[in-house]
Amino acid sequence: MTRHACPYCTSDDIGVIDVLGKIYAVGCRSCGMTGPQESTVEAAETAWNGLCLKICSHCISRPWGKAMAKRMRDLAQAAGAEH
């Protein structure tokens, strides 16, 4: 499974954190961000990639990513117009 770059700092220096072989999470070695804790490596990777929906460079290139980015821009503009 491809692990997406860190959605916080965009670093590709990420790895799996293993706590006594019972709890797993994916974490960024650059900024220290960690993903949700899960009971398997695969579930931890899936959860980490779910964080990617925050619009990382990998996902923004996908059609659904472009649609999400447009929606976020629209929301930001609407919020700015209210102030």
C-alpha positions in Angstrom: 0.0 0.0 0.0 1.2 3.5 -0.8 1.6 5.7 2.2 0.7 9.3 1.4 3.0 12.1 2.3 2.4 13.9 5.7 -0.7 16.0 5.3 0.7 18.5 7.8 4.3 19.1 6.6 4.2 17.2 3.2 7.3 15.2 4.1 7.7 11.7 2.6 9.8 10.6 5.6 7.1 8.5 7.2 7.0 5.1 8.9 5.0 2.7 10.9 5.0 3.0 14.7 4.7 -0.4 16.4 3.7 -0.4 20.1 4.5 -3.9 21.5 3.0 -5.5 18.4 -0.5 -4.6 19.5 -1.1 -1.0 18.3 0.1 0.5 15.1 0.1 4.0 13.6 1.9 5.8 10.7 4.0 8.8 11.8 6.0 11.5 10.2 9.7 11.6 11.1 10.0 15.2 10.1 7.2 16.9 12.1 6.1 14.2 14.5 2.5 14.0 13.3 1.0 10.6 13.9 -2.1 9.0 12.4 -4.9 7.1 14.2 -3.9 4.1 16.2 -5.1 0.7 14.8 -4.8 -3.0 15.6 -3.0 -3.9 12.3 -0.4 -2.2 10.1 -2.8 -2.3 7.1 -5.6 -0.5 9.1 -3.0 2.1 10.3 -1.9 2.8 6.7 -5.5 3.1 5.6 -6.3 5.5 8.5 -3.2 7.5 7.6 -4.2 7.8 4.0 -7.6 8.9 5.2 -5.9 12.0 6.6 -4.7 12.7 3.1 -8.2 14.0 2.4 -6.8 17.2 3.8 -5.5 17.8 0.2 -2.0 16.5 -0.2 -0.2 16.9 -3.5 -0.8 13.2 -4.3 -4.6 13.5 -4.0 -5.1 16.9 -5.5 -4.1 15.5 -8.8 -7.1 13.1 -8.8 -10.5 14.3 -10.2 -12.1 14.0 -6.8 -9.2 15.9 -5.2 -9.7 18.7 -7.6 -13.4 18.8 -6.8 -12.6 18.9 -3.1 -10.1 21.6 -3.5 -12.6 23.7 -5.4 -15.2 23.2 -2.7 -12.7 24.2 0.0 -11.8 27.4 -2.0 -15.5 28.2 -2.3 -16.0 27.7 1.4 -13.0 29.9 2.2 -14.2 32.7 -0.1 -17.7 32.5 1.4 -16.2 32.7 4.9 -14.1 35.7 3.9 -17.1 37.5 2.4 -18.9 37.3 5.7 -16.2 39.3 7.5 
